[in-house]
Amino acid sequence: MIALPYSRNKRYLTGIDWIVHVLNYMTMRETGAGFMSQVVIEVAGDLNAFVVDNVLNTFIKKHPIVNGCFSRDINLAPYWKISLDKKSEISLDTMTLKGDESFDVIINSLEKGINTLFNNKKEHIAFHILTGGGKSYIAMTFDHLLFDARNAEAFLNMFQKGWEGVEDSGNMTITEPAHLSMWMDKFKAGQRVNRAFLQIADRIPPRVLPLPPGKKNGFKFKILSFSRKVAEAITENAFNQAGYLMLMPYALSASVSALHEIFAGRGFASGNYVIPVSIDTRKKEEVKRQVFFNNVSFFIFKVEAALADKFPELLKSVKEQMYNQVKADLPGDICKASLLMRIAPLPLLGSLMKIYLKGQIASFSFSYVGETAYESSCFMDNKIINIFHMPRVPVPPGIGIFFQQSKESLNVILSYLDGMLTDEESGKILNLLKSRLGVE
């Protein structure tokens, strides 16, 4: 059962939703394509693209929310306008595999999907199928205006349940009020966020890699997939070096250490590292109740460059910052403060962040999500081998690292705007990450 919002054709945006809209605007301005992502399901066997297309279109038509768009109410609060009469079909393209392609060739083919613009402002989902030679990949490119990473997985899980003939008995809601009250509470939250950003700001800008020229640059991806056994070893390393349930700060510290080598190789001699972090550690039941829109928490870390190659000190600094931000509820304050910004034009929040950091946004972005929300061991009738993501990270900074847990593996994704890294540098980052995670 789906609870419709207060009006049948609108759902007000939360503070987190609004931040994502700002990131989407900034990325669209820099690259011509917005803040999109792609979830890829690798399966054994050949998929019948014709059958997949028909079944997907039938499923999508039951969810008109996917054809919504951003609008403003008379009270200036932004909302998601749901088109109840939308009848268009989803986009699906296919590619035939021979069966002997390397994984790098597969990733290059999947990159075409994530770098393809949606046809219009009401299209937020597109599918791509690579099949043949006994293995297939079904990729759903999605708009972060509509889903976060685990919500996209949960949406595909809803499709799979329908395919299996199982009715979802849970209560899923898209209800969200306008949040047009308690202004003093939001204002005080904004003051606390302002103080937090002032603590991060330095006299000189943070270290950043220059964006390549041109506005048609697509994203490139490098992916590490660790088996369950190796993932358990990484978790054990995190426990031993960082403490219980400290995989996120351990992974973030490893990422800082790996990228520091690239910055050092480029000759950067000044500035520290600023890393915005998004985390989703919701329980699966929570994901089922909030399948649409965004439910991540945002943190922001500063790492002194002098600590970047001293892993124990680096890890200690990251942990302390995480403890302090959790204790102060910085993610909650960011969400509340963003509710104040919603009546302003989209460029404003990004411009304010640049003021704090001397015209820059961040050194790189980092994401950590919990175990996959996709529950079935199959997609349609094909057994799943792996589920991984290919996110277009916000631009700027245009480079990010994404940790995501599948059922049988831990996936680490390096995402970067084409031209920001050489092939040698991207390969070096993966090797350094393996070393820092203790799985050489």
N, C-alpha and C positions, 0 to 999 in steps of 0.2 A: 504494500500500500504506500502510495506517495502522497505526502501532505503538500498541497499546493500553497503558495505564498499568500499573503494577505490580499493581494489582488491576483487574479488568475493569470495575468500575463506579465508580472514583474517580480523580481527578487532583488532586494536591496543588497548592495555590496558591503562586505565587512572591511575593516582596516587592512587585513591581509590581502583581500581581493584588490583593494585599491593600490597597494604597493605593487602587486603583479601587473596591474594596468599601467602604472608608471614605468615599470621595467619593460613592458611590451612597447610602450610609446618610444622609449629611448632606443631599444633594439631596432625597431622599425625605422627610426630616423637614421640610424647608422648603417643599416644593412639592406633595407628595403623589405625585410621579412621580420615578423614579430618574435615574441618570446614563445617559441613552439618547442615541443619535445616529441619523442617517439619511443614507444614501448614495442619491443620486438620479442615475439615468441618463436623459438626454434623448435621444430618438431621433427620426428621421424616419419618418413613416408612422403608421398606426393599429395598435395592438396588439390582438390578440384575447384579452381578459381570461380567457375560458373556457379557452382552450388554455394560457395562462400558468399559471393556477391548477392545472390537472391536472399539468403538467410539473413545476412547483415542488414540489407535494406529493409526487410520486414521488421527486424528488431529496432533499428534506428527510428523508424516512423512511430514507434510507441513512446518515443522520448523527444517531444518537440523542443525541449530545453536546449538540445544540442544545436538548434538553429536560431538561438537567440542572439542578441547584440547589446552593446552598451548604449544606455540612454540616460537622460536626467529627468527627474520628477520636477513638478512645479516648485517643490521645496529645495531644489538644487541637489538633492541627494542622488548619487548615481545608482542605477539599478540595471539588472539584466532583463531586457525586454524579451519575453518568450513569444515566439510566433506560433500560435496554435494552428494556423492554416498552412504551414510550410509543407510542401509536398515533394520537394526535389530529392533526388537520390544521392547517395554518398559517392564520392570519387574512389574508384579502385582500379589500380593498374597492376599488371603482372609482368614477370620476367621469367624466362625458362632457364633453369640451371642444367649444366651437363653432369654435375655430380663430382667433378674433380677440381672445382674451384677452391683456392685457398681462402682462409677466413678473411684475409685482407681484401681480397676481391669481393667477397660478400659484403663487407663493411662499405667498400666504395660504392657498391650498387645501392645499399640502403641509404647512403648519404644523399642520393638524388631525391629520395622521398622527403627527408627532413629539411632539405634546402629548397623545396618547391613551395611557393606561396599558395595560400588558399585562394579560391576563385573570387570570393567576396567577403564582406564583413559578417555575413551570417553563416559562413562555412567554418567549422572548427574541428572537423575530423576528416581524415582521408586514410585510405588503406592501400597497402602495397604488399604484393605476394611474390615471393621468389620460390619457385618450386621446380623439382625435377631431380633425377639421379638418386632418389631415395631419401631426400631431405628437403624440408621447406621452411620458409620464414614468413610469418604473417606480421606485418608492421603496422601499427596504428599511429599515425602522426596526429597529434592533438594540440590544441591551443591551451596554454596555461591560464587563459582567461576563464576556461571552463573546468579544467581538471588540474590537480597536482599529480605527482607521479603515481602514488598508491591509489588515488581515486581512479586514474586511468586503468590500472590493473583491476580494480574492483568492478569497473564498468564492463570490461571484457569478461570478468567472472560472471556477471549477470547474464551476459550473452550465452556463455557456456551452460549455465544452469537452465536457461530456456531451451537450449539445444538438447540437453539431457532430459527435458520434460519435468524439471523440478521447479515448482513455483516458490519464489522467494517470499517467505512469510514475515520477514522483518519489516520494521517501519523505517522507511527512508524519507527524509525530509529535505526540501529545498527552501523552507521558510526562513526568512531573515528580516527582522524589523529594520526601520530606517535609522535607529540609533541617534535620534535627534533630541536627546535629553542628557542630563548630567554633564553639562559643558565644563563646569569647574573641574570635575574629575579628569576629563580629557585634557584640559589645559595643564593641570599639574603633571599628568603623564608626559605631556610634551616638554615641560620643564626638565623632568628627569632624563628624558631622552637627549635633550640638548646638552645637559651636563655630561652624559655618557659620551657623546660625540666630541665634546670639547676635551675630554680626557684622552681620547684616541688621537686627536689632531696634534700634529707636530709643526715645528717652524718651517719644515720643508715638506714637499709632497711625498706621499708613499711611493715605493718602487712600483712601476708599472711597465709593461711591455707596450710599445707603440702599436696602435691599430694600423693595419695595412691600408693603403689608399684605395679609394673607390667604395661604392655603396652596394655592390652586387656580390660581395664575398660570401661564399657559403661556409659551413662549418665542416671541419675534419674531426675524425674520431679515432682513438686508439682504445682498445678494450683488453683488460686482463680478467680472465675468468678462473677463479680458484675453485677446486673441487671441495666437497664438504669436508674431507679430511684436512686439506690445507687450510680451509676457512676456520676449522676448529683450532688448528695450530696458531693462526693469527690471533684468534680470540684469547687463546692461552697466553700468547706473548703480551697482548694488551693487559691481561689480568696481572701478569707478573711485573710488568713495567709501569703500568698506570693505575691498576686497581680494578676492583669488581665493577662490571658494567661501564668500563671506561674505553670501549672500542672507538667511540666517536672522537674523543680528544687524542687518542693514540693515532687514529687514521689521519686526523687533521695535522698533527705534528709531523707525521711521515710525509704528508703532502707538501707542507711548508719546506721541510728539509730537501725534498726532491727538487722542487721548483727553485729553491735558493741556488742550487748548482747551475741552473740555466741562467738566472739573473747574474750570478758571479761570472759565468762564462761570457756574458755580453758586456762585462766591464762596469756594471752598476756599482758605484762606490758610496752612494748616499741614499738616505731614505730608509724607512722601515716598511714592514709588510702589514697591509690592512686587508683582512679577509672577511667578507660577509658570509655567514653560514646559515643554511636552512636545514632544519631537522624535522623529521616526521617519525615519531615513536609511538603513534597511536596503536591501541590494541585493534585486532581485526574487527571486532564488533563495532568499535567506534567508526572505522572506515566504512562499514556497511551502512551505517546510519547517515553518513555525510559523504555520499559518492561524488557529488558535484562541487565545483569551486575549490577554494584553497584552504588548507587546514594546517599548514606548516608553521613552525616557529622560527623566528629570525633572531640571530645573534650577530655580533660583530667583534672580531678579535684584532688586536694589534700585536705583532711579534717584532721585537727588536732584531735588526739584522745580525747583531753580534751573537745572538742566541741560536740562529738558524742552523748552524753546523755543530751545535752542542746539544745533542738530542735529549739528555736527561733534564738540562735546564730549560730547553724548549718545551718539553712535555709538562714540566712543573708550571711554567708560565701559562700554558693553554688551560691546564686544569684549574688553576687559581682564577683565571678570567671566567671560565665556565661556572664555577661555584658562585662567584660574585654576581654574575648576571642572572643566574637562576634565583639566587637569594633575593636580589633586587627586583625580580620579575621584569627584566628588560624586554623580553619578547611580548609580554602583555602590555607594557607601556608603549612599545612601538605600534602595536595594533590600535590601542586607544588613541594615541596621538595622530595616527593616520586618518582616523575618523574626522578629525578637525580639518584635514587637508582636502577632503573630498569635494568641497564646493569650489576649490581653486582649479585653474587649468592644469592639465596633465604635466607640463614641463616643470612645474614649480618645485615639487619634492626633489627631483633629480638635481635641479639647480642649487637647492639648499645644501644637499650633500656635497656638491662640488665646492661650495664655499668653505665647508669645514676642512676639506682635504686639499686645499690649495689648487682647485681646478681639476682634481682627479677623483675617481670613484673608489677604486680598490685595486689591489695587486692581482688577485684572482678570486674566484668564488668557489665555495665548497658546499656540497650537499651530502647529507647522510639520511637514508630512509631505512626503516625497519624491514622486517621480513615481508616478502611479497603478499599482496592482498588477493592474488589469484590463487584459488584453493584447489581447483581440479588438477589432476595429473595429465589431462588431455586438453587439446584444443580441437573441438568437434570430435572426430574419432582418431586423431593422431596423438601419440604419446609425446609429451613435452620433454625436450632435452635441456633447455635453458630459457630463462626470461631475463632480458637485459634492456637497458634504456640508452637512448641517444639524445641527450638534451642540448638544445641550442641555449647556451648560457647567456645571461644578460650582457649587452654591449653598451658601454664599457662595463667590465674589463675585457670581455671577449675571450676569456680562458677560464676553465673551471675543472674541478675534479669531483666525481660523483661516486659515492659508495652505496651499493644496493645489494640486498640479500635476496637471492632466489631460493627455491626449495632445496636444491642440491649444490648450490654454489654461491660464492661471494664475487660480485662483479665490481670492478673498478674502471670507471670510464673517464678518459681524458678528452675533453671537448675544447676546441679552440677554433677561432676564426682563421680561415685559410690565409696563410701568409704570416701569421704571428710566430709560428715555430717552423723550423726546418724538420725534415724527416729524421735527421740525426738527433735533434733536440727532443722530439717527441718520443723516439725510441729510448733515449737516455732517461727520460722521466719515468717511463715504465720500469726500466731496469733498476733505477734508484728506489722506486716505490717498493718493488719486490724486496730489495735489500733492507730498506727501513722497516718493512713489515716482518722481516725475519724469515722469508721463504725463498731465499736464493736457490 
